Amino acid sequence: MSLAAATAAGEDPAADAAEIRLPADIDWEMLDKSRFFVLGAALFSGVSAALYPVVVLKTRLQVSPTPLSSLRTASSIFRLEGPRGFYRGFGTSLTGTVPARALYMAALEVTKSTVGGATVRFGVPEPAAAAVANAAAGVSAAVAAQVVWTPIDVVSQRLMVQGSGGGGATRYRNGIDAFRKILMADGLRGLYRGFGMSILTYAPSNAVWWASYSLSQRTIWGGIGYYLCRNGGCDTSNGNNTSGDSNGASERSNNSASNVALTPGCKAVVAVQAASAAVAGGMAALVTMPLDTIKTRMQVLDGEEGGGGGKKAPMTVARTVRSLLREGGWAACYRGLGPRWASMSMSATTMITTYEFLKRLSAKSGAQDGLA
């Protein structure tokens, strides 16, 4: 893959931009699928374990009936429940991580390859084609993963908030007990509570994330190429212009007007990927925070009084929004934004670097030759 740096207004229009030559992308056909899924399960389980406490904190803040600070909530969890409080429901969450991630990665790569190829064949410019392919891949991956992840999310979030005062009245011993009680009380529908909101949350979130990630990478590399051009980095293509005569000057002039390829090292590529992922994660968190708060409350809270026969009426989108507005106006929809922003940015950074590393580890031996 190559990215051209934009030239500044007012510079010589005949001068071409520097070109950043990045390692080739690894598409679905180039992957050893068995290695990809086995290594992916191990790597992403480790990442999930590291980030899980922030998810617990975010969930506690979202279901709290009163606004609380992140620091005060974290301190309360540690004081009352100890370190284990930050890992409530982790076993259940980890159980669903492997199949959900497998579906997510498969849908992501297949859609990205298919849509990317189709958009280029229709004559769409490469930057726009990449953004469209990444956005479409994010949507399909989110929908596929939620089929497995929603029941896991419902159970693990119930366990996360148990004992915090923000959850329902039902007590659960563990994930299996929670699964059984939810199934008995509400049937399969109870396990898929908030499924529609999950799709409405994660589909646009993933679309925003992957499109922002693609555009952020291009913007950062373009800026780097432009900076190198402005600081003489474009005048280094073949190293033969060592003489001080007119021939040497002419060659340097020709080099500065030619398209010069700059090949970044592995560390630079990883750094740009991490920075792009952090930007994309922050954007996705900000755009979809109200949807995530509504989804979490629908999945965790038992409902409101008023159902027939003394039963609580199930939480719907309208009831959840009204409840949030009563508690604190539209600002209540953004409770837990800080932890979610931090969680999504950290998760995005670690996930994308892990993901790119995983793809290189999983590339078929015949495909390795073109990746350097």
Secondary structure, DSSP 8 states (H G I E B T S, - for coil): -EEE----TTS-TTS---EEE------GGGB-HHHHHHHHHHHHHHHHHHHHHHHHHHHHHHH-SS---HHHHHHHHHHHH-GGGGGTTHHHHHHHHHHHHHHHHHHHHHHHHHHHHHHHHTT--HHHHHHHHHHHHHHHHHHHHHHHHHHHHHHHHHHHHTTTTSS-S---SSHHHHHHHHHHHHHHHHHTTTHHHHHHHHHHHHHHHHHHHHHHHHHHHHHHHHHHHHTTTTS-SSS-----SHHHHHHHHHHHTS--EE---HHHHHHHHHHHHHHHHHHHHHHHHHHHHHHHHHHH---BS--GGG--B---HHHHHHHHHHHHGGGGGGTTHHHHHHHHHHHHHHHHHHHHHHHHHHB-GGGGGG--
